[in-house]
Amino acid sequence: MSSIPATAPDPRYLVGKFTPPAAYTPELRAEAIATIAALPKKLKAAVEVLTPAQLDTPYREGGWTVRQVVHHIADSHTMAVTRMRYALTEDFPALPGYKEKLWAELHDSLAAPVEWSLQILEGAHARWVMLLGSLDEVQWQRGITHSERGPMTIEQLVHLYAWHCRHHTAHITHLRKQMGW
């Protein structure tokens, strides 16, 4: 009797596509914040032993290099902190998205040491987690109007970015496993 081979995971979405929770709970919120808090150390551990050539390896065919992924996370998460600060100080302000694929092609995303973005993430995530820990129930429902996603509360954003942490860390750890690094 032969076994059916397991379907390989989609290399673009190793942790699955983002799916918001059916209901937001304080427990899920705490898990999301813990994921955000843990990202800087997990990401550093995923890349600290990699050589420059390994950092410049795409995590999948047609995908970004590990270096670009690390810089993308720093770009995205500093944007997230800024968006949340807008949400807390304005009433659902309209905020633009950004052309992340083009940002990933800029010279610094292609050539800068990953340590620079790891340092950005360490400080940004520390402040972000501190800010999130200070919010009351009313503040969790404040939000932004994203140019591509529409209205989003801070609660929704936190869950999206917790997924984003897992999503891109998995790209790197999966590549390392595949390559035997």
GROMACS elastic network, one bead per residue, 0.5 to 0.9 nm:
[ bonds ]
;  ai    aj funct       b0    kb
    3     6     6  0.89066   500
    4     7     6  0.88588   500
    5     8     6  0.86708   500
    6     9     6  0.88909   500
    7    10     6  0.88612   500
    8    11     6  0.82227   500
    9    12     6  0.84722   500
    9    13     6  0.74899   500
    9    14     6  0.58842   500
    9    15     6  0.85902   500
    9    16     6  0.86008   500
   10    13     6  0.54352   500
   10    14     6  0.58879   500
   10    15     6  0.89209   500
   10    16     6  0.80558   500
   11    14     6  0.55373   500
   11    59     6  0.81602   500
   11    60     6  0.64130   500
   11    61     6  0.88555   500
   11   171     6  0.74574   500
   11   174     6  0.87301   500
   12    15     6  0.89352   500
   12    16     6  0.85296   500
   12    17     6  0.88260   500
   12    60     6  0.76715   500
   12    63     6  0.81527   500
   12   167     6  0.87220   500
   12   171     6  0.78147   500
   13    17     6  0.57602   500
   13    18     6  0.88510   500
   13   167     6  0.67592   500
   13   168     6  0.88444   500
   13   170     6  0.87205   500
   13   171     6  0.82574   500
   14    17     6  0.82277   500
   14   167     6  0.67141   500
   14   168     6  0.87456   500
   14   170     6  0.64050   500
   14   171     6  0.69556   500
   14   174     6  0.81997   500
   15    18     6  0.84560   500
   15   163     6  0.82045   500
   15   166     6  0.69935   500
   15   167     6  0.57561   500
   15   170     6  0.70894   500
   16    19     6  0.82469   500
   16   167     6  0.78533   500
   17   163     6  0.86060   500
   17   167     6  0.84630   500
   18   159     6  0.88630   500
   18   160     6  0.68078   500
   18   163     6  0.64296   500
   18   164     6  0.81641   500
   18   167     6  0.88278   500
   19    22     6  0.87184   500
   19   160     6  0.82884   500
   19   163     6  0.87246   500
   20    23     6  0.82765   500
   20    24     6  0.86755   500
   20   156     6  0.74060   500
   20   159     6  0.70297   500
   20   160     6  0.73926   500
   21    24     6  0.61943   500
   21    25     6  0.89404   500
   21    28     6  0.83360   500
   21   156     6  0.89668   500
   21   159     6  0.81726   500
   23    28     6  0.89395   500
   24    27     6  0.83713   500
   24    28     6  0.65236   500
   24    29     6  0.71237   500
   24   155     6  0.77619   500
   24   156     6  0.85231   500
   25    28     6  0.52451   500
   25    29     6  0.61523   500
   25    30     6  0.86251   500
   26    30     6  0.61070   500
   26    31     6  0.86459   500
   27    30     6  0.51114   500
   27    31     6  0.63094   500
   27    32     6  0.86986   500
   28    31     6  0.50220   500
   28    32     6  0.61684   500
   28    33     6  0.86295   500
   28   159     6  0.83870   500
   29    32     6  0.50837   500
   29    33     6  0.62099   500
   29    34     6  0.85678   500
   29   155     6  0.75178   500
   29   158     6  0.77212   500
   29   159     6  0.73924   500
   30    33     6  0.51191   500
   30    34     6  0.60912   500
   30    35     6  0.86207   500
   31    34     6  0.50149   500
   31    35     6  0.62003   500
   31    36     6  0.86959   500
   31   162     6  0.85272   500
   32    35     6  0.50927   500
   32    36     6  0.63295   500
   32    37     6  0.86262   500
   32   158     6  0.65067   500
   32   159     6  0.57438   500
   32   160     6  0.87824   500
   32   161     6  0.81286   500
   32   162     6  0.52013   500
   32   163     6  0.80524   500
   33    36     6  0.50461   500
   33    37     6  0.60690   500
   33    38     6  0.85880   500
   33   129     6  0.65597   500
   33   132     6  0.75423   500
   33   133     6  0.83441   500
   33   158     6  0.72196   500
   33   159     6  0.83213   500
   33   162     6  0.71771   500
   34    38     6  0.60850   500
   34    39     6  0.86706   500
   34   129     6  0.83324   500
   34   162     6  0.84506   500
   35    38     6  0.51516   500
   35    39     6  0.62406   500
   35   161     6  0.89499   500
   35   162     6  0.56354   500
   35   163     6  0.83450   500
   35   165     6  0.70912   500
   35   166     6  0.78039   500
   36    39     6  0.54003   500
   36    40     6  0.81449   500
   36   125     6  0.68176   500
   36   128     6  0.84230   500
   36   129     6  0.72470   500
   36   158     6  0.82959   500
   36   161     6  0.73610   500
   36   162     6  0.55339   500
   36   163     6  0.89805   500
   36   165     6  0.66879   500
   37    40     6  0.72171   500
   37    41     6  0.85777   500
   37   122     6  0.89401   500
   37   125     6  0.61441   500
   37   126     6  0.69017   500
   37   128     6  0.83470   500
   37   129     6  0.61860   500
   38    41     6  0.58500   500
   38    42     6  0.62062   500
   38    43     6  0.85883   500
   38   125     6  0.86854   500
   38   165     6  0.88729   500
   39    42     6  0.50874   500
   39    43     6  0.57995   500
   39    44     6  0.83151   500
   39   121     6  0.81916   500
   39   122     6  0.84876   500
   39   125     6  0.79894   500
   39   162     6  0.87747   500
   39   165     6  0.61316   500
   39   166     6  0.80817   500
   39   169     6  0.81323   500
   40    43     6  0.52845   500
   40    44     6  0.60661   500
   40    45     6  0.85945   500
   40   118     6  0.65636   500
   40   119     6  0.83905   500
   40   121     6  0.58583   500
   40   122     6  0.53894   500
   40   123     6  0.89726   500
   40   125     6  0.73423   500
   41    44     6  0.50843   500
   41    45     6  0.60954   500
   41    46     6  0.85677   500
   41   118     6  0.87478   500
   41   122     6  0.79786   500
   42    45     6  0.51330   500
   42    46     6  0.61956   500
   42    47     6  0.88955   500
   42   169     6  0.75353   500
   43    47     6  0.64297   500
   43    48     6  0.84262   500
   43    70     6  0.78936   500
   43   118     6  0.77201   500
   43   165     6  0.87327   500
   43   168     6  0.88927   500
   43   169     6  0.61709   500
   43   172     6  0.85059   500
   44    47     6  0.53900   500
   44    48     6  0.55819   500
   44   115     6  0.83019   500
   44   118     6  0.66443   500
   45    48     6  0.55706   500
   45    49     6  0.77464   500
   46    49     6  0.76189   500
   46    50     6  0.82209   500
   46   169     6  0.73938   500
   46   172     6  0.66545   500
   46   173     6  0.61881   500
   46   176     6  0.82865   500
   47    50     6  0.54068   500
   47    51     6  0.87303   500
   47    55     6  0.76332   500
   47    66     6  0.80886   500
   47    67     6  0.88525   500
   47    70     6  0.87380   500
   47   114     6  0.82308   500
   47   172     6  0.77008   500
   47   173     6  0.86661   500
   48    51     6  0.84965   500
   48   114     6  0.88840   500
   48   115     6  0.85719   500
   49   181     6  0.86363   500
   50    53     6  0.79390   500
   50    54     6  0.56316   500
   50    55     6  0.61674   500
   50   181     6  0.77764   500
   51    54     6  0.50622   500
   51    55     6  0.61752   500
   51    56     6  0.86266   500
   52    55     6  0.50146   500
   52    56     6  0.62709   500
   52    57     6  0.88720   500
   52    67     6  0.87466   500
   52   113     6  0.88990   500
   53    56     6  0.50857   500
   53    57     6  0.65211   500
   54    57     6  0.51349   500
   54    58     6  0.86149   500
   54    65     6  0.85704   500
   54    66     6  0.75565   500
   54    67     6  0.87841   500
   54   176     6  0.89721   500
   54   181     6  0.86993   500
   55    58     6  0.81305   500
   55    65     6  0.64730   500
   55    67     6  0.50731   500
   55    68     6  0.84444   500
   55   114     6  0.84207   500
   56    64     6  0.86342   500
   56    65     6  0.50764   500
   56    66     6  0.60403   500
   56    67     6  0.59429   500
   56    68     6  0.80445   500
   56   110     6  0.81834   500
   56   111     6  0.89456   500
   57    60     6  0.85413   500
   57    64     6  0.79602   500
   57    66     6  0.61350   500
   57    67     6  0.80771   500
   57   175     6  0.89302   500
   58    61     6  0.66516   500
   58    62     6  0.73118   500
   58    63     6  0.54771   500
   58    64     6  0.50321   500
   58    66     6  0.60899   500
   58    67     6  0.86736   500
   58    68     6  0.86883   500
   58   175     6  0.84336   500
   59    62     6  0.85687   500
   59    63     6  0.60470   500
   59    64     6  0.63825   500
   59    65     6  0.58676   500
   59    66     6  0.62622   500
   59    69     6  0.87041   500
   59   171     6  0.59564   500
   59   172     6  0.63782   500
   59   174     6  0.79662   500
   59   175     6  0.54919   500
   59   176     6  0.87136   500
   60    63     6  0.50422   500
   60    64     6  0.74856   500
   60    65     6  0.83119   500
   60   171     6  0.81643   500
   60   175     6  0.76841   500
   61    64     6  0.85601   500
   64    67     6  0.78566   500
   64    68     6  0.56766   500
   64    69     6  0.62146   500
   64   101     6  0.89912   500
   64   104     6  0.78196   500
   65    68     6  0.50937   500
   65    69     6  0.62547   500
   65    70     6  0.87544   500
   65   110     6  0.83285   500
   66    69     6  0.50301   500
   66    70     6  0.63186   500
   66    71     6  0.87374   500
   66   114     6  0.89771   500
   66   171     6  0.81813   500
   66   172     6  0.63488   500
   66   175     6  0.88864   500
   67    70     6  0.52922   500
   67    71     6  0.63556   500
   67    72     6  0.85424   500
   67   109     6  0.70708   500
   67   110     6  0.68482   500
   67   111     6  0.78632   500
   67   112     6  0.80951   500
   67   113     6  0.78017   500
   67   114     6  0.60886   500
   68    71     6  0.51419   500
   68    72     6  0.58806   500
   68    73     6  0.85571   500
   68   104     6  0.58347   500
   68   105     6  0.80514   500
   68   109     6  0.53249   500
   68   110     6  0.60791   500
   68   111     6  0.86421   500
   68   114     6  0.86108   500
   69    73     6  0.61877   500
   69    74     6  0.87494   500
   69   104     6  0.79903   500
   69   109     6  0.85338   500
   69   168     6  0.68989   500
   69   169     6  0.87431   500
   69   171     6  0.84502   500
   69   172     6  0.82204   500
   70    73     6  0.52477   500
   70    74     6  0.65392   500
   70    75     6  0.88170   500
   70   109     6  0.85376   500
   70   114     6  0.63909   500
   70   117     6  0.66499   500
   70   118     6  0.75346   500
   70   168     6  0.82396   500
   70   169     6  0.88142   500
   71    74     6  0.51314   500
   71    75     6  0.62252   500
   71    76     6  0.85717   500
   71   104     6  0.75151   500
   71   108     6  0.83028   500
   71   109     6  0.56801   500
   71   110     6  0.86093   500
   71   112     6  0.83960   500
   71   114     6  0.68220   500
   71   116     6  0.84555   500
   71   117     6  0.56276   500
   71   118     6  0.83034   500
   72    76     6  0.59298   500
   72    77     6  0.83816   500
   72   100     6  0.73419   500
   72   101     6  0.89075   500
   72   103     6  0.77771   500
   72   104     6  0.63549   500
   72   109     6  0.74829   500
   72   117     6  0.87262   500
   73    76     6  0.50512   500
   73    77     6  0.58533   500
   73    78     6  0.83277   500
   73   117     6  0.80868   500
   73   121     6  0.80648   500
   73   164     6  0.82459   500
   73   165     6  0.78919   500
   73   168     6  0.76751   500
   74    77     6  0.53069   500
   74    78     6  0.59950   500
   74    79     6  0.83745   500
   74   117     6  0.55374   500
   74   118     6  0.74430   500
   74   120     6  0.64896   500
   74   121     6  0.57414   500
   74   124     6  0.86155   500
   75    78     6  0.55197   500
   75    79     6  0.62307   500
   75    80     6  0.87120   500
   75   100     6  0.84246   500
   75   103     6  0.84628   500
   75   117     6  0.83602   500
   76    79     6  0.50775   500
   76    80     6  0.61821   500
   76    81     6  0.88859   500
   76   100     6  0.81295   500
   76   161     6  0.88959   500
   77    81     6  0.62588   500
   77    82     6  0.85233   500
   77   121     6  0.75074   500
   77   124     6  0.76623   500
   77   125     6  0.79929   500
   77   161     6  0.76676   500
   78    81     6  0.52113   500
   78    82     6  0.63171   500
   78    83     6  0.86399   500
   78   120     6  0.81171   500
   78   121     6  0.77428   500
   78   124     6  0.64640   500
   78   125     6  0.85049   500
   79    82     6  0.50774   500
   79    83     6  0.60924   500
   79    84     6  0.86669   500
   80    84     6  0.62127   500
   80    85     6  0.86023   500
   80   128     6  0.89378   500
   80   157     6  0.79323   500
   80   158     6  0.87786   500
   80   161     6  0.77599   500
   81    84     6  0.51841   500
   81    85     6  0.62475   500
   81    86     6  0.87234   500
   81   124     6  0.74363   500
   81   125     6  0.83611   500
   81   127     6  0.85478   500
   81   128     6  0.61502   500
   82    85     6  0.50673   500
   82    86     6  0.62804   500
   82    87     6  0.86165   500
   83    86     6  0.50900   500
   83    87     6  0.61743   500
   83    88     6  0.87361   500
   83    95     6  0.76234   500
   83   143     6  0.83980   500
   83   144     6  0.71433   500
   83   154     6  0.88672   500
   84    88     6  0.62088   500
   84    89     6  0.86821   500
   84   128     6  0.88780   500
   84   142     6  0.87881   500
   84   143     6  0.72258   500
   84   144     6  0.78149   500
   84   153     6  0.88929   500
   84   154     6  0.64007   500
   84   157     6  0.81564   500
   85    88     6  0.51379   500
   85    89     6  0.63240   500
   85    90     6  0.85235   500
   85   131     6  0.89694   500
   86    89     6  0.52118   500
   86    90     6  0.56819   500
   86    91     6  0.83129   500
   86    92     6  0.81116   500
   86    93     6  0.70127   500
   86    95     6  0.88024   500
   86   143     6  0.80234   500
   86   144     6  0.73692   500
   87    90     6  0.55479   500
   87    91     6  0.65859   500
   87    92     6  0.60040   500
   87    93     6  0.68552   500
   87   139     6  0.86172   500
   87   142     6  0.57936   500
   87   144     6  0.53738   500
   87   153     6  0.79472   500
   87   154     6  0.72069   500
   88    91     6  0.77754   500
   88    92     6  0.88037   500
   88   139     6  0.67694   500
   88   140     6  0.88799   500
   88   142     6  0.64072   500
   88   143     6  0.72414   500
   88   154     6  0.85884   500
   90    93     6  0.59700   500
   90   142     6  0.86659   500
   90   143     6  0.84290   500
   90   144     6  0.83829   500
   91   142     6  0.72479   500
   91   143     6  0.71855   500
   91   144     6  0.74385   500
   92    95     6  0.88228   500
   92   142     6  0.68694   500
   92   145     6  0.55513   500
   92   146     6  0.89822   500
   92   151     6  0.72810   500
   92   152     6  0.82653   500
   92   153     6  0.83921   500
   93   143     6  0.76408   500
   93   144     6  0.50665   500
   93   145     6  0.57467   500
   93   146     6  0.83004   500
   94   144     6  0.61602   500
   94   146     6  0.60046   500
   94   147     6  0.67578   500
   94   150     6  0.87188   500
   94   151     6  0.86008   500
   95   144     6  0.68001   500
   95   145     6  0.60771   500
   95   146     6  0.51972   500
   95   147     6  0.60138   500
   96   145     6  0.85356   500
   96   146     6  0.60598   500
   96   148     6  0.76728   500
   97   100     6  0.85793   500
   97   146     6  0.66716   500
   97   147     6  0.58672   500
   97   148     6  0.65367   500
   97   149     6  0.88102   500
   98   101     6  0.87679   500
   98   102     6  0.87377   500
   98   103     6  0.81740   500
   99   102     6  0.54294   500
   99   103     6  0.62374   500
   99   104     6  0.87418   500
  100   104     6  0.60821   500
  100   105     6  0.87348   500
  101   104     6  0.51684   500
  101   105     6  0.66899   500
  102   105     6  0.51368   500
  102   106     6  0.67376   500
  103   106     6  0.53481   500
  103   107     6  0.88739   500
  103   109     6  0.72175   500
  104   107     6  0.83083   500
  104   108     6  0.84028   500
  104   109     6  0.53052   500
  104   110     6  0.71076   500
  105   108     6  0.82541   500
  105   109     6  0.62496   500
  105   110     6  0.63768   500
  106   109     6  0.54593   500
  106   110     6  0.64865   500
  106   111     6  0.88357   500
  107   110     6  0.51316   500
  107   111     6  0.59931   500
  107   112     6  0.77416   500
  108   111     6  0.51813   500
  108   113     6  0.85454   500
  109   112     6  0.61319   500
  109   113     6  0.88902   500
  109   114     6  0.89334   500
  111   114     6  0.87239   500
  112   115     6  0.83621   500
  112   116     6  0.72984   500
  112   117     6  0.85792   500
  113   116     6  0.58474   500
  113   117     6  0.77093   500
  114   117     6  0.54306   500
  114   118     6  0.62316   500
  114   119     6  0.87255   500
  115   119     6  0.61004   500
  115   120     6  0.85996   500
  116   119     6  0.52417   500
  116   120     6  0.64111   500
  116   121     6  0.87757   500
  117   121     6  0.60825   500
  117   122     6  0.85325   500
  118   121     6  0.50700   500
  118   122     6  0.61556   500
  118   123     6  0.88544   500
  119   122     6  0.51253   500
  119   123     6  0.65186   500
  119   124     6  0.85426   500
  120   123     6  0.55463   500
  120   124     6  0.59510   500
  120   125     6  0.83334   500
  121   124     6  0.50238   500
  121   125     6  0.56203   500
  121   126     6  0.81690   500
  122   125     6  0.54962   500
  122   126     6  0.62033   500
  122   127     6  0.88212   500
  123   126     6  0.51807   500
  123   127     6  0.63396   500
  123   128     6  0.85027   500
  124   127     6  0.53192   500
  124   128     6  0.59536   500
  124   129     6  0.85856   500
  125   129     6  0.59241   500
  125   130     6  0.83465   500
  126   129     6  0.53807   500
  126   130     6  0.62219   500
  126   131     6  0.86636   500
  127   130     6  0.50361   500
  127   131     6  0.60901   500
  127   132     6  0.85877   500
  128   131     6  0.50931   500
  128   132     6  0.61257   500
  128   133     6  0.85491   500
  129   132     6  0.50396   500
  129   133     6  0.60561   500
  129   134     6  0.87274   500
  130   133     6  0.51756   500
  130   134     6  0.65851   500
  131   134     6  0.53024   500
  131   135     6  0.68994   500
  132   135     6  0.55355   500
  132   140     6  0.86210   500
  132   158     6  0.88112   500
  133   136     6  0.85893   500
  135   138     6  0.79240   500
  135   139     6  0.56692   500
  135   140     6  0.64603   500
  136   139     6  0.53386   500
  136   140     6  0.65026   500
  137   140     6  0.52523   500
  137   141     6  0.69424   500
  138   141     6  0.54783   500
  138   142     6  0.69136   500
  139   142     6  0.51737   500
  139   143     6  0.84271   500
  139   153     6  0.89789   500
  139   154     6  0.76795   500
  139   155     6  0.89259   500
  140   143     6  0.79171   500
  140   153     6  0.67854   500
  140   154     6  0.52695   500
  140   155     6  0.52907   500
  140   156     6  0.87543   500
  141   152     6  0.87483   500
  141   153     6  0.52193   500
  141   154     6  0.60997   500
  141   155     6  0.64146   500
  141   156     6  0.86962   500
  142   152     6  0.82925   500
  142   153     6  0.53512   500
  142   154     6  0.60000   500
  142   155     6  0.82791   500
  143   151     6  0.69687   500
  143   152     6  0.54243   500
  143   154     6  0.52631   500
  143   155     6  0.83072   500
  143   156     6  0.87154   500
  143   157     6  0.84170   500
  144   150     6  0.80020   500
  144   151     6  0.56985   500
  144   152     6  0.55355   500
  144   153     6  0.64756   500
  144   154     6  0.79114   500
  145   148     6  0.85936   500
  145   149     6  0.75677   500
  145   150     6  0.50031   500
  145   152     6  0.61423   500
  145   153     6  0.86772   500
  146   149     6  0.52045   500
  146   151     6  0.59922   500
  146   152     6  0.70188   500
  147   150     6  0.59784   500
  147   151     6  0.86728   500
  149   152     6  0.75002   500
  152   155     6  0.80112   500
  152   156     6  0.59852   500
  152   157     6  0.65208   500
  153   156     6  0.51396   500
  153   157     6  0.62132   500
  153   158     6  0.86393   500
  154   158     6  0.60499   500
  154   159     6  0.86866   500
  155   158     6  0.53549   500
  155   159     6  0.66302   500
  155   160     6  0.88560   500
  156   159     6  0.53590   500
  156   160     6  0.62708   500
  156   161     6  0.87607   500
  157   161     6  0.61186   500
  157   162     6  0.85046   500
  158   161     6  0.52254   500
  158   162     6  0.60814   500
  158   163     6  0.86223   500
  159   162     6  0.50642   500
  159   163     6  0.62771   500
  159   164     6  0.85752   500
  160   163     6  0.52205   500
  160   164     6  0.62334   500
  160   165     6  0.88654   500
  161   165     6  0.61935   500
  161   166     6  0.87198   500
  162   165     6  0.51476   500
  162   166     6  0.66313   500
  162   167     6  0.86145   500
  163   166     6  0.52013   500
  163   167     6  0.58851   500
  163   168     6  0.87325   500
  164   168     6  0.62372   500
  164   169     6  0.83808   500
  165   168     6  0.58516   500
  165   169     6  0.61709   500
  165   170     6  0.85347   500
  166   169     6  0.52713   500
  166   170     6  0.59619   500
  166   171     6  0.87132   500
  167   170     6  0.54154   500
  167   171     6  0.66667   500
  168   172     6  0.67082   500
  168   173     6  0.88306   500
  169   172     6  0.53403   500
  169   173     6  0.62245   500
  169   174     6  0.84296   500
  170   173     6  0.50589   500
  170   174     6  0.56355   500
  170   175     6  0.82187   500
  171   174     6  0.53960   500
  171   175     6  0.62174   500
  171   176     6  0.87377   500
  172   175     6  0.52024   500
  172   176     6  0.62396   500
  172   177     6  0.87026   500
  173   176     6  0.50430   500
  173   177     6  0.62059   500
  173   178     6  0.86115   500
  174   177     6  0.50959   500
  174   178     6  0.61174   500
  174   179     6  0.85596   500
  175   178     6  0.50245   500
  175   179     6  0.60153   500
  175   180     6  0.83081   500
  175   181     6  0.82958   500
  176   179     6  0.51833   500
  176   180     6  0.57663   500
  177   180     6  0.50609   500
  177   181     6  0.63819   500
  178   181     6  0.79107   500
